[in-house]
Amino acid sequence: MSTSKVKDAYIENIVKEEYFPISYEELEQEAKAKMSVGGFGYVRSGAGGEETLRKNQESFSKYSIVPRVLRDVSNIDTSINLFGKTYPYPFLLAPVGMLKLAHEEADLAVSRAAAAYKIPFVQSTVSSYSIEEVAEVSGNSPKWFQLYWSNNKDVSFNMVKRAEEAGYEAIVLTVDTVMMGWREEDMRNRFSPLKLGVGKANYEQDPVFLASLESQDHESIVQGILDNIHHPTLNWNHVAELKERTSLPILLKGILSPEDARLAVDNGIDGVIVSNHGGRQLDGVISAIDALPLIVEEVKGEVPVLFDSGIRRGSDIVKALALGADAVFIGRPFVYGLAVSGQSGVEKVIGNFIQDTKVSIALAGATNVGELSGIRLVNFIQHKTE
């Protein structure tokens, strides 16, 4: 159990000798100054006209916390339990590929930062360093592996096997990327990190993938990745076969409809992640936070429901947890921290999120994550139309 007194985050940040961006907006601007135009555009942007990207953040403001007062909130327990394991904080680091776009040490720096706080790091299939390289530098710290399905399903199964052998604790199968979203920013910049080979590490160290190629030079590996990574045939039969190939918990990432959440439970999936891929796939879809309550209601606690897309501050975490999420993912903020200052930048982002979350839980009138389910949220837009 992770119980600690709420510290004065203002004082802690004021007394620091060197300045580090506090708000998400400042982080984004600092990262923009450090990254290439193409790299920053890839991380920042959403699909199409970026309607969904904007809604992911704007929709949080529709939900207002109704705090309780006169409760002893001097000790806050931020721990959560997932799949029989206890983690000290209610957030994980989301899978983000191509992290060399932000910093040369990429996944290595992020996994070490996550390990410092015992926060699960979810490594992307298209990471800049391999499963084995990340496992080596992060030791026994909690790690999950995110799987992009391959057209050659044996590649998928072997990557999962590698993750299991390397000590990863869960598999996150992303189901909303059967093809690439219409990403205008990347097209405008004529930028494809996949073609540059920024996300090839797991493939070039996978014997099953390499055996499928006629040649193993850089160009052949990159083309092989492009041939495999889009998988419009992915369906529930593949999910069932994946379940047979691993003993690890499997979560589906990219669930927005209650019907799909129910199918996931009925098909024996261990958890669902409510996500619209950070607004990077289909533009114009429901915001993740608006989809969350409907899915929580459908799942009824049968499996954990995690939340991704739009988390920028501790109050966002409190709102998602109050709406029924068992944990949340942080994505772009830690990538920007990586761009600004490498591993130490990621650690600073994590540290700020921890303090912000503790303060937000306490000021909402709760002493632990479980109590947030009893904190009332008011959706004023719905209230006005009812």
C-alpha positions as CSV (number, residue, x, y, z in Angstrom):
1,M,0.0,0.0,0.0
2,S,1.3,3.4,-1.0
3,T,0.3,5.9,1.7
4,S,2.0,9.2,2.2
5,K,1.3,12.7,3.5
6,V,0.3,15.3,0.9
7,K,3.3,17.6,0.4
8,D,3.1,21.2,-0.6
9,A,3.8,20.9,-4.3
10,Y,4.0,24.6,-4.7
11,I,6.9,24.9,-2.3
12,E,8.6,21.8,-3.7
13,N,8.6,23.3,-7.2
14,I,9.5,26.8,-6.1
15,V,12.6,25.8,-4.2
16,K,14.0,23.8,-7.1
17,E,17.1,25.5,-8.5
18,E,16.5,24.8,-12.1
19,Y,13.3,25.5,-13.9
20,F,11.3,22.7,-15.5
21,P,8.0,23.2,-17.4
22,I,5.1,22.5,-15.1
23,S,2.0,22.7,-17.3
24,Y,1.3,20.5,-20.3
25,E,1.2,23.6,-22.5
26,E,4.7,24.7,-21.4
27,L,6.0,21.2,-21.8
28,E,4.7,21.1,-25.4
29,Q,6.3,24.3,-26.3
30,E,9.7,23.3,-24.8
31,A,9.5,20.0,-26.6
32,K,8.7,21.8,-29.9
33,A,11.9,23.8,-29.5
34,K,14.0,20.6,-29.0
35,M,12.4,18.3,-31.6
36,S,12.6,18.2,-35.4
37,V,9.5,19.7,-37.2
38,G,8.5,16.2,-38.5
39,G,9.1,14.5,-35.1
40,F,7.2,17.1,-33.1
41,G,4.4,17.1,-35.7
42,Y,4.1,13.3,-35.5
43,V,3.8,13.3,-31.6
44,R,1.6,16.4,-31.3
45,S,-0.9,15.9,-34.1
46,G,-4.2,14.1,-34.5
47,A,-6.0,12.6,-37.5
48,G,-7.9,14.6,-40.0
49,G,-9.0,18.1,-38.8
50,E,-8.0,17.1,-35.2
51,E,-11.6,17.3,-33.9
52,T,-11.1,14.2,-31.7
53,L,-7.7,15.5,-30.5
54,R,-9.3,18.7,-29.3
55,K,-12.4,16.9,-27.8
56,N,-10.2,14.6,-25.7
57,Q,-9.1,17.5,-23.6
58,E,-12.1,19.8,-23.9
59,S,-14.5,17.1,-22.8
60,F,-12.9,16.9,-19.4
61,S,-14.1,20.4,-18.7
62,K,-17.7,19.2,-19.0
63,Y,-17.3,17.1,-15.9
64,S,-17.2,19.1,-12.7
65,I,-16.0,17.6,-9.4
66,V,-18.3,18.1,-6.4
67,P,-15.8,17.9,-3.6
68,R,-16.5,16.7,0.0
69,V,-15.0,18.6,2.9
70,L,-14.2,18.2,6.6
71,R,-12.6,14.9,6.1
72,D,-9.1,13.9,7.3
73,V,-7.1,13.8,4.1
74,S,-3.7,14.1,5.7
75,N,-2.7,10.6,4.4
76,I,-3.5,9.7,0.8
77,D,-3.2,6.2,-0.6
78,T,-2.7,6.3,-4.3
79,S,-2.1,2.6,-4.8
80,I,-4.0,0.4,-7.2
81,N,-4.3,-3.4,-7.8
82,L,-4.3,-4.8,-11.3
83,F,-4.2,-8.6,-12.1
84,G,-3.0,-9.4,-8.6
85,K,-0.2,-6.9,-8.5
86,T,-0.1,-3.6,-6.5
87,Y,1.2,-0.5,-8.1
88,P,1.9,2.7,-6.1
89,Y,0.1,5.2,-8.3
90,P,-3.1,5.1,-10.4
91,F,-1.4,5.7,-13.7
92,L,0.9,3.9,-16.2
93,L,3.0,5.2,-19.0
94,A,1.2,4.6,-22.3
95,P,2.7,2.8,-25.2
96,V,4.3,5.4,-27.6
97,G,6.4,4.2,-30.5
98,M,9.3,5.9,-32.3
99,L,10.6,7.5,-29.1
100,K,13.9,8.3,-30.7
101,L,12.1,11.2,-32.3
102,A,12.2,12.8,-28.9
103,H,15.5,11.6,-27.5
104,E,18.3,9.3,-28.5
105,E,17.9,7.1,-25.4
106,A,14.2,6.7,-26.1
107,D,12.5,3.7,-24.5
108,L,15.6,3.1,-22.3
109,A,15.3,6.5,-20.7
110,V,11.6,6.2,-20.2
111,S,11.7,2.7,-18.8
112,R,14.4,3.7,-16.3
113,A,12.3,6.7,-15.3
114,A,9.3,4.6,-14.8
115,A,11.3,2.1,-12.8
116,A,12.4,4.8,-10.4
117,Y,8.8,5.2,-9.4
118,K,7.7,1.6,-9.8
119,I,5.2,2.7,-12.5
120,P,4.4,0.2,-15.3
121,F,6.0,1.2,-18.6
122,V,4.0,-0.1,-21.6
123,Q,6.5,-0.7,-24.4
124,S,5.3,-0.3,-28.0
125,T,5.8,-2.8,-30.7
126,V,7.3,0.0,-32.8
127,S,9.7,1.0,-30.1
128,S,13.2,2.4,-30.8
129,Y,14.9,-0.3,-28.6
130,S,13.9,-3.9,-28.3
131,I,12.0,-5.8,-25.7
132,E,15.3,-7.4,-24.5
133,E,17.2,-4.1,-24.4
134,V,14.5,-2.4,-22.3
135,A,14.3,-5.4,-20.0
136,E,18.0,-5.3,-19.4
137,V,18.1,-1.6,-18.3
138,S,14.9,-1.6,-16.3
139,G,15.5,-4.8,-14.3
140,N,12.5,-6.1,-12.3
141,S,10.4,-3.0,-12.6
142,P,6.9,-3.5,-13.9
143,K,6.6,-3.6,-17.7
144,W,3.7,-4.4,-20.1
145,F,4.1,-5.0,-23.9
146,Q,1.8,-3.4,-26.4
147,L,1.2,-5.5,-29.5
148,Y,0.5,-4.3,-33.0
149,W,-0.8,-7.3,-34.8
150,S,1.2,-8.5,-37.8
151,N,-0.2,-9.9,-41.0
152,N,2.2,-12.8,-40.3
153,K,0.6,-13.9,-37.1
154,D,3.6,-16.0,-36.1
155,V,5.5,-12.7,-35.7
156,S,2.9,-11.5,-33.3
157,F,3.0,-14.7,-31.3
158,N,6.8,-14.6,-31.1
159,M,6.9,-11.0,-29.9
160,V,4.5,-12.0,-27.2
161,K,6.6,-15.0,-26.3
162,R,9.7,-12.7,-26.1
163,A,7.9,-10.3,-23.8
164,E,6.8,-13.1,-21.5
165,E,10.3,-14.5,-21.4
166,A,11.7,-11.1,-20.6
167,G,9.4,-10.7,-17.5
168,Y,6.7,-8.4,-18.9
169,E,3.5,-8.6,-16.9
170,A,0.7,-8.1,-19.5
171,I,-0.1,-7.8,-23.2
172,V,-1.9,-4.8,-24.6
173,L,-3.4,-5.6,-28.0
174,T,-4.2,-2.4,-29.9
175,V,-7.3,-2.9,-31.9
176,D,-8.0,0.5,-33.5
177,T,-5.0,0.6,-35.9
178,V,-6.0,-1.9,-38.5
179,M,-4.8,0.8,-40.9
180,M,-3.2,4.2,-40.4
181,G,-5.4,7.1,-39.7
182,W,-5.6,10.1,-42.1
183,R,-2.8,12.1,-40.5
184,E,-2.6,15.4,-42.4
185,E,0.3,16.8,-40.3
186,D,2.6,13.9,-41.3
187,M,1.5,14.2,-44.9
188,R,2.2,18.0,-44.9
189,N,5.7,17.3,-43.4
190,R,6.2,14.3,-45.7
191,F,7.3,12.5,-42.6
192,S,7.1,8.7,-41.9
193,P,9.2,7.5,-38.9
194,L,8.4,3.9,-39.9
195,K,10.1,4.5,-43.2
196,L,13.0,6.1,-41.4
197,G,13.4,2.9,-39.3
198,V,12.9,4.7,-36.0
199,G,10.6,1.9,-34.8
200,K,12.2,-1.2,-36.1
201,A,14.1,-2.5,-33.1
202,N,11.7,-5.3,-32.1
203,Y,11.4,-6.4,-35.7
204,E,15.1,-6.5,-36.5
205,Q,15.7,-8.7,-33.4
206,D,12.8,-11.0,-34.1
207,P,14.0,-14.3,-35.7
208,V,10.5,-15.2,-37.0
209,F,10.2,-11.8,-38.7
210,L,13.7,-12.0,-40.2
211,A,13.2,-15.5,-41.5
212,S,10.2,-14.2,-43.5
213,L,12.4,-11.7,-45.5
214,E,14.4,-12.5,-48.6
215,S,17.1,-10.0,-47.4
216,Q,17.9,-8.6,-44.0
217,D,19.2,-5.2,-45.0
218,H,17.7,-1.9,-43.6
219,E,15.4,-1.4,-46.6
220,S,14.1,-4.9,-46.5
221,I,13.4,-4.8,-42.8
222,V,11.5,-1.5,-43.1
223,Q,9.5,-2.7,-46.1
224,G,8.7,-5.9,-44.1
225,I,7.4,-3.8,-41.2
226,L,5.2,-1.8,-43.6
227,D,3.9,-5.0,-45.1
228,N,3.0,-6.4,-41.7
229,I,1.8,-3.6,-39.5
230,H,-1.5,-2.8,-41.2
231,H,-3.9,-5.7,-40.5
232,P,-7.5,-5.1,-41.7
233,T,-8.4,-8.7,-41.2
234,L,-7.8,-8.7,-37.4
235,N,-10.9,-10.2,-35.7
236,W,-12.0,-12.1,-32.6
237,N,-10.6,-15.4,-33.9
238,H,-7.2,-13.9,-33.8
239,V,-7.7,-12.7,-30.3
240,A,-8.8,-16.2,-29.2
241,E,-5.7,-17.7,-30.8
242,L,-3.5,-15.1,-29.0
243,K,-5.1,-16.1,-25.7
244,E,-4.0,-19.7,-26.3
245,R,-0.4,-18.6,-26.9
246,T,0.2,-16.7,-23.6
247,S,-0.5,-17.0,-19.9
248,L,-0.2,-13.2,-19.5
249,P,-3.3,-11.0,-19.0
250,I,-4.5,-9.6,-22.3
251,L,-6.1,-6.1,-22.5
252,L,-7.7,-4.7,-25.6
253,K,-6.7,-1.0,-26.3
254,G,-9.0,1.1,-28.4
255,I,-12.5,0.2,-27.1
256,L,-15.1,3.0,-27.4
257,S,-18.4,1.2,-27.7
258,P,-20.1,-0.7,-24.9
259,E,-21.0,-3.5,-27.4
260,D,-17.3,-4.1,-28.0
261,A,-16.6,-4.0,-24.3
262,R,-19.2,-6.7,-23.7
263,L,-17.7,-8.8,-26.5
264,A,-14.3,-8.5,-24.9
265,V,-15.6,-9.7,-21.6
266,D,-17.5,-12.5,-23.2
267,N,-14.4,-13.6,-25.2
268,G,-12.4,-13.9,-22.0
269,I,-10.3,-10.8,-22.3
270,D,-8.7,-9.7,-19.0
271,G,-9.2,-6.0,-19.3
272,V,-10.2,-3.2,-21.7
273,I,-8.6,0.2,-22.3
274,V,-11.0,3.0,-23.3
275,S,-9.1,4.9,-25.9
276,N,-9.3,6.6,-29.3
277,H,-5.6,6.5,-29.8
278,G,-5.1,10.0,-28.6
279,G,-7.2,11.3,-31.5
280,R,-4.7,9.9,-34.0
281,Q,-6.9,7.3,-35.8
282,L,-10.5,8.1,-36.8
283,D,-11.3,11.8,-36.5
284,G,-14.7,12.8,-35.3
285,V,-15.2,9.9,-32.8
286,I,-16.5,10.2,-29.3
287,S,-14.0,11.6,-26.8
288,A,-12.5,8.9,-24.5
289,I,-13.8,10.4,-21.3
290,D,-17.3,10.5,-22.7
291,A,-17.1,6.9,-23.7
292,L,-15.8,5.8,-20.3
293,P,-19.0,5.8,-18.2
294,L,-21.0,3.8,-20.8
295,I,-18.3,1.1,-20.9
296,V,-17.9,1.0,-17.1
297,E,-21.7,0.5,-16.8
298,E,-21.6,-2.3,-19.4
299,V,-18.6,-4.1,-17.9
300,K,-20.0,-4.0,-14.3
301,G,-16.6,-4.7,-12.7
302,E,-16.1,-8.0,-14.4
303,V,-12.7,-7.0,-15.7
304,P,-10.6,-3.8,-15.1
305,V,-11.4,-0.8,-17.3
306,L,-8.4,1.4,-17.9
307,F,-8.5,4.9,-19.5
308,D,-6.3,6.5,-22.2
309,S,-6.5,9.7,-24.3
310,G,-6.5,13.2,-23.0
311,I,-4.9,13.0,-19.5
312,R,-3.0,16.2,-18.9
313,R,-3.3,16.9,-15.1
314,G,-4.0,15.4,-11.8
315,S,-7.6,16.6,-11.9
316,D,-8.1,14.7,-15.1
317,I,-6.9,11.5,-13.4
318,V,-9.4,12.1,-10.5
319,K,-12.2,12.6,-13.0
320,A,-11.5,9.5,-14.9
321,L,-11.2,7.4,-11.7
322,A,-14.4,8.9,-10.4
323,L,-16.1,7.9,-13.6
324,G,-15.1,4.3,-13.0
325,A,-11.6,3.8,-14.5
326,D,-9.4,1.5,-12.5
327,A,-6.3,3.3,-13.8
328,V,-5.2,5.7,-16.5
329,F,-2.5,6.1,-19.0
330,I,-0.3,9.2,-19.5
331,G,1.1,9.6,-23.1
332,R,2.2,12.9,-24.7
333,P,3.2,14.6,-21.4
334,F,6.0,12.1,-20.7
335,V,7.1,12.1,-24.3
336,Y,7.5,15.9,-24.1
337,G,9.4,15.5,-20.8
338,L,11.7,13.0,-22.6
339,A,12.3,15.6,-25.4
340,V,13.1,18.4,-22.9
341,S,15.5,16.6,-20.6
342,G,15.8,12.8,-21.3
343,Q,15.3,10.4,-18.4
344,S,15.4,13.2,-15.9
345,G,12.6,15.0,-17.8
346,V,10.4,12.0,-17.7
347,E,11.1,11.6,-14.0
348,K,10.1,15.2,-13.4
349,V,6.8,14.8,-15.4
350,I,6.0,11.6,-13.4
351,G,6.9,13.4,-10.1
352,N,4.7,16.3,-10.9
353,F,1.8,14.0,-11.9
354,I,2.2,12.2,-8.6
355,Q,2.0,15.4,-6.5
356,D,-0.8,16.9,-8.6
357,T,-2.8,13.7,-8.3
358,K,-2.4,13.4,-4.5
359,V,-3.4,17.0,-4.1
360,S,-6.4,16.5,-6.4
361,I,-7.6,13.4,-4.6
362,A,-7.3,15.1,-1.2
363,L,-9.1,18.3,-2.3
364,A,-11.9,16.2,-3.8
365,G,-12.4,14.8,-0.3
366,A,-11.1,11.2,-0.7
367,T,-8.2,9.4,1.0
368,N,-7.7,6.7,-1.6
369,V,-8.4,5.7,-5.1
370,G,-11.4,3.5,-4.1
371,E,-13.1,6.4,-2.4
372,L,-13.2,8.4,-5.6
373,S,-16.1,6.3,-6.9
374,G,-18.2,8.0,-4.2
375,I,-17.1,11.5,-5.3
376,R,-19.9,13.1,-7.4
377,L,-19.2,14.5,-10.9
378,V,-21.7,16.8,-12.6
379,N,-21.9,17.0,-16.3
380,F,-23.5,20.4,-16.8
381,I,-24.0,20.0,-20.5
382,Q,-26.0,16.9,-20.0
383,H,-27.8,18.5,-17.1
384,K,-28.9,21.4,-19.2
385,T,-30.4,19.2,-21.9
386,E,-32.2,16.7,-19.6
